[in-house]
């Protein structure tokens, strides 16, 4: 009896162990075997804000009294449409003066160009006069014949001196001729020497040039310089006749046009124009107010398209995002609306947000809904 009870007890214990999971032990993994990959099926999501495809805060570039406001909130405008205007009496007067300055400068240039044929003819006449002056002065300066004559006179004087010197030397050889004969011969020799010296001096003066010769040389040099100046002037006049502007008149026109452009810029600064087509989202400007430069007074937006901007993608998530990747967008304010979009841009520069490194991402909505409003919170799910 006891043996049967013991057997039954072992059977019940075996059943209890099996019921408690006491089955065969799991097989021990083989060392070095590859572990199965961990698969994360969670989609990448981010939160962002809805914004129009283009927007701008508009302001005047200068200060002044607002005299005209041509739009109100909700109005649509085209690119370059006038939105508002400041008082511009001084700027308009400055433009008028600058326009007059341009007209005067251009009129002076036109008048000068009309006179070019006469100026060219006058310059050509000046060249002829300078050439004639050079020729006359050069002719007066030409003393080659006088130099040749002086050289011949010197040669003759030298010859005469030699003959007289020889005769005097012969007299000295005969003592009987000393006395009056020797004195006469010596006097003739001295006169011959003086004649030679005088001939040499005359030749030297001619070669060096007399006062008149030097004056003639200076006159020639001055006439040649005048000829060069007149020729340069003629060359400039002929170049201007061939559509090369005169530097003085061209500079005057350029300066006047620059002054006009500056005045027109200052006048344009008194007008506020739309940089692109869109809708006036906000307008705080009123006639009679004083506008401050750089102070935003008009918000212009292009609601023809929408985009989501998010800075919710961390450095862990952003590598899985690519340009053109599809997304699904839902809005907190529109729980039943789900729109399609595509990734347009991924920021290259990181930001820090709540201790995380994040990158801005811009998404273009492919679908639109009339209920969308600027600033709505959007939940973006990136397609995998």
C-alpha positions in Angstrom: 0.0 0.0 0.0 2.8 2.4 0.9 4.6 1.5 -2.3 1.6 2.5 -4.4 1.2 5.8 -2.5 4.9 6.6 -3.2 4.5 5.9 -6.9 1.4 8.0 -7.1 3.3 10.8 -5.3 6.1 10.8 -7.8 3.7 10.9 -10.7 1.9 13.9 -9.2 5.3 15.6 -8.7 6.2 15.0 -12.3 2.9 16.4 -13.5 3.4 19.5 -11.3 6.9 20.2 -12.6 5.8 19.8 -16.2 2.9 22.3 -15.5 5.4 24.8 -14.1 7.5 24.9 -17.3 10.0 22.4 -16.1 10.4 21.0 -19.7 13.7 20.4 -21.5 16.3 23.2 -21.0 16.9 25.5 -24.1 19.8 24.6 -26.3 23.0 26.6 -25.5 23.9 28.9 -28.4 27.0 27.8 -30.3 29.9 30.2 -29.6 30.5 32.6 -32.6 27.1 32.1 -34.2 25.4 35.3 -35.6 22.5 36.8 -33.6 19.3 37.6 -35.5 19.0 41.3 -36.4 16.8 43.5 -34.3 14.1 45.0 -36.5 12.6 48.4 -35.6 9.3 48.7 -37.4 8.5 52.1 -35.8 8.0 54.8 -38.5 10.0 58.1 -38.2 7.8 60.9 -37.1 8.3 64.6 -36.4 6.2 67.6 -35.4 6.3 70.9 -37.4 4.5 74.1 -38.3 2.5 74.8 -41.4 3.7 77.8 -43.4 3.0 79.3 -46.8 5.3 78.5 -49.6 6.7 82.1 -49.4 6.2 85.0 -47.0 7.9 88.3 -46.1 7.6 91.1 -43.5 7.6 94.3 -45.6 9.0 97.7 -44.4 10.0 101.0 -45.8 13.7 101.7 -46.4 13.3 105.3 -45.2 11.2 107.2 -42.6 8.4 109.6 -43.4 4.7 110.4 -43.2 2.4 107.8 -44.7 0.2 109.5 -47.3 -1.4 106.5 -49.0 -2.2 102.9 -48.2 -3.5 101.0 -51.2 -4.2 97.5 -49.6 -6.0 95.9 -46.7 -5.8 92.5 -45.1 -7.0 89.8 -47.5 -6.2 91.7 -50.7 -4.2 89.9 -53.3 -1.4 91.7 -55.1 0.9 91.0 -58.0 4.7 91.3 -58.0 5.8 95.0 -57.9 2.3 96.3 -57.1 2.3 99.5 -55.0 1.2 98.9 -51.5 1.8 102.2 -49.7 3.5 105.5 -50.2 5.3 108.1 -48.0 5.3 111.9 -48.5 8.0 112.5 -51.2 8.0 116.2 -52.0 11.7 116.6 -51.4 12.6 113.4 -53.2 10.5 114.4 -56.2 12.2 117.8 -56.4 15.6 116.2 -56.2 14.7 113.9 -59.1 13.6 116.9 -61.1 16.8 118.7 -60.5 18.9 115.7 -61.3 16.9 115.2 -64.6 17.7 118.8 -65.5 21.3 118.2 -64.7 21.4 115.2 -67.1 19.7 117.3 -69.8 22.2 120.1 -69.5 25.2 117.7 -69.6 23.9 115.9 -72.6 23.1 119.2 -74.4 26.6 120.4 -73.7 28.0 117.2 -75.2 25.7 117.5 -78.2 26.8 121.1 -78.8 30.4 120.1 -78.6 29.9 117.3 -81.0 28.3 119.7 -83.5 31.4 121.9 -83.2 33.8 119.1 -83.9 34.2 119.7 -87.6 35.1 123.4 -87.0 37.5 122.4 -84.1 39.2 119.8 -86.4 39.6 122.4 -89.2 41.0 124.9 -86.6 43.5 122.2 -85.3 44.6 121.4 -88.8 45.3 125.1 -89.5 47.2 125.3 -86.2 49.4 122.4 -87.4 50.1 124.2 -90.7 51.1 127.4 -88.8 53.4 125.5 -86.5 55.1 123.7 -89.4 55.6 127.0 -91.2 57.1 128.6 -88.0 59.5 125.6 -87.7 60.6 126.0 -91.3 61.2 129.7 -90.9 63.2 129.4 -87.7 65.2 126.5 -89.1 66.0 128.6 -92.2 67.3 131.5 -90.1 69.3 129.0 -88.0 71.0 127.5 -91.1 74.5 129.0 -91.1 76.4 126.3 -93.1 77.4 128.8 -95.8 78.8 131.2 -93.3 80.8 128.4 -91.5 82.2 127.3 -94.9 83.3 130.9 -95.7 84.9 131.3 -92.2 86.8 128.0 -92.6 88.2 129.3 -96.0 89.1 132.6 -94.5 90.9 130.8 -91.6 92.8 128.6 -94.1 93.9 131.7 -96.0 95.0 133.5 -92.9 97.0 130.5 -91.8 98.7 130.3 -95.2 99.5 134.0 -95.1 101.0 133.7 -91.6 103.2 130.9 -92.7 104.5 132.8 -95.7 105.2 135.9 -93.6 106.9 133.6 -90.9 109.1 132.1 -93.6 110.2 135.5 -94.9 110.9 136.8 -91.4 113.0 133.7 -90.7 115.1 134.4 -93.9 115.7 138.0 -92.8 117.0 136.8 -89.4 119.6 134.6 -91.3 121.2 137.7 -92.9 122.7 140.1 -90.4 122.9 142.8 -93.1 119.1 142.9 -93.3 118.6 143.6 -89.5 117.3 146.9 -88.7 114.4 148.6 -90.5 113.9 145.6 -92.8 113.6 143.2 -89.8 111.3 145.6 -88.0 108.9 145.8 -91.0 108.9 142.0 -91.4 108.2 141.5 -87.7 105.3 143.9 -87.8 103.9 142.0 -90.8 104.2 138.7 -88.9 102.3 140.1 -85.9 99.6 141.3 -88.2 99.4 137.9 -89.9 99.1 136.2 -86.5 96.3 138.6 -85.5 94.5 137.9 -88.7 94.7 134.1 -88.1 93.4 134.5 -84.5 90.5 136.7 -85.8 89.6 134.1 -88.4 89.7 131.3 -85.8 87.5 133.3 -83.4 84.9 134.0 -86.2 84.7 130.3 -87.1 84.4 129.3 -83.4 81.5 131.8 -83.0 79.7 130.5 -86.0 80.0 126.9 -84.9 78.9 127.8 -81.3 76.1 130.0 -82.6 75.5 133.6 -82.1 72.8 135.1 -79.9 70.5 135.2 -82.9 71.4 131.6 -83.7 70.5 130.5 -80.1 67.3 132.5 -80.3 66.4 130.8 -83.5 67.2 127.4 -82.0 64.8 128.1 -79.0 62.2 129.3 -81.5 62.5 126.0 -83.4 62.2 124.0 -80.2 59.1 125.9 -79.1 57.5 125.5 -82.5 58.1 121.8 -82.4 56.6 121.5 -79.0 53.6 123.5 -80.2 53.3 121.2 -83.2 53.2 118.1 -81.0 50.5 119.6 -78.7 48.3 120.6 -81.7 48.8 117.2 -83.3 47.7 115.4 -80.1 44.6 117.7 -79.9 43.8 116.9 -83.6 44.1 113.2 -82.9 41.7 113.4 -80.0 39.2 115.5 -82.0 39.2 113.0 -84.9 38.8 110.1 -82.4 35.8 111.9 -80.9 34.4 112.4 -84.4 34.5 108.5 -84.7 32.2 108.0 -81.7 34.9 108.0 -79.0 33.5 110.3 -76.3 35.3 113.3 -75.1 36.5 112.5 -71.5 35.4 115.8 -70.0 31.9 115.8 -71.5 31.5 112.1 -71.0 32.5 112.4 -67.3 30.0 115.2 -66.9 27.2 113.1 -68.3 28.2 110.1 -66.2 28.2 112.2 -63.1 24.8 113.7 -63.9 23.3 110.3 -64.6 24.7 108.9 -61.3 23.1 111.8 -59.4 19.8 111.1 -61.1 20.0 107.4 -60.3 20.7 108.2 -56.6 17.8 110.6 -56.5 15.5 108.0 -58.1 16.6 105.5 -55.6 15.7 107.8 -52.7 12.3 108.5 -54.3 11.7 104.7 -54.8 12.4 104.3 -51.1 9.3 106.3 -50.3 7.2 103.6 -52.0 6.5 100.1 -50.6 6.0 97.5 -53.4 5.2 93.8 -53.3 8.4 91.7 -53.9 6.2 88.8 -55.2 2.6 87.9 -55.9 0.6 87.0 -52.8 -2.0 87.9 -50.2 -1.8 90.6 -47.6 -1.8 88.6 -44.4 -1.5 91.5 -42.0 -1.5 95.3 -42.5 -0.9 97.6 -39.5 -0.2 100.8 -41.5 -2.5 103.8 -41.5 -2.4 107.1 -43.4 -0.9 109.9 -41.4 1.4 107.7 -39.3 5.1 108.0 -39.4 6.8 104.9 -40.7 10.2 104.0 -39.3 12.8 102.4 -41.6 13.1 98.6 -41.2 9.9 98.4 -39.1 7.6 95.6 -40.4 4.2 97.0 -41.3 2.9 94.5 -43.9 3.0 90.7 -43.9 2.8 89.3 -47.4 2.3 85.6 -48.0 1.9 83.3 -51.0 -0.8 80.8 -50.1 -0.7 79.1 -53.5 1.3 76.3 -51.8 2.1 75.1 -48.3 5.2 73.7 -46.6 6.0 72.2 -43.2 9.1 73.2 -41.3 10.3 71.0 -38.6 13.3 71.0 -36.3 12.2 67.7 -34.6 14.5 65.3 -36.3 17.5 64.2 -34.2 20.9 63.1 -35.4 19.7 59.5 -35.0 16.7 59.9 -37.3 17.9 62.4 -39.9 20.2 60.0 -41.8 17.1 57.9 -42.8 15.6 61.0 -44.5 16.3 61.8 -48.1 15.3 64.6 -50.5 12.1 63.7 -52.4 11.0 61.2 -49.8 7.3 60.9 -49.4 5.5 61.8 -46.1 2.0 61.8 -44.7 0.9 64.9 -42.8 -1.8 65.2 -40.2 -2.9 68.3 -38.2 -4.0 68.6 -34.6 -6.7 71.0 -35.7 -7.9 68.7 -38.5 -7.8 65.1 -37.2 -9.7 63.7 -40.2 -7.4 65.3 -42.8 -4.3 63.4 -44.0 -2.2 65.0 -46.8 0.7 63.8 -48.9 4.0 65.7 -49.1 7.7 65.4 -50.1 10.9 66.3 -48.4 12.2 69.4 -50.1 15.3 70.3 -48.1 17.4 69.0 -45.2 19.5 71.5 -43.2 23.2 71.1 -43.2 23.8 73.1 -40.0 22.7 71.4 -36.8 20.7 73.0 -33.9 20.4 72.2 -30.3 17.0 71.6 -28.9 16.2 70.2 -25.4 19.7 68.8 -25.2 19.4 67.0 -28.6 21.2 67.6 -31.8 18.5 68.2 -34.5 18.5 69.3 -38.1 15.8 71.4 -39.8 13.8 69.7 -42.6 11.4 71.4 -45.0 8.5 69.5 -46.6 6.3 70.6 -49.5 2.7 69.6 -49.4 1.5 67.8 -52.5 -2.1 67.9 -51.4 -3.9 71.0 -50.1 -7.1 71.5 -48.1 -9.1 74.8 -47.9 -9.2 74.5 -44.1 -5.4 74.8 -43.7 -4.2 77.9 -41.8 -0.7 79.4 -41.3 0.9 78.1 -38.1 -1.1 74.9 -37.6 0.7 72.1 -35.8 1.5 69.2 -38.1 2.4 65.6 -37.4 4.7 64.2 -40.2 5.2 60.5 -40.8 8.0 59.7 -43.2 7.5 56.8 -45.6 9.8 53.8 -45.1 
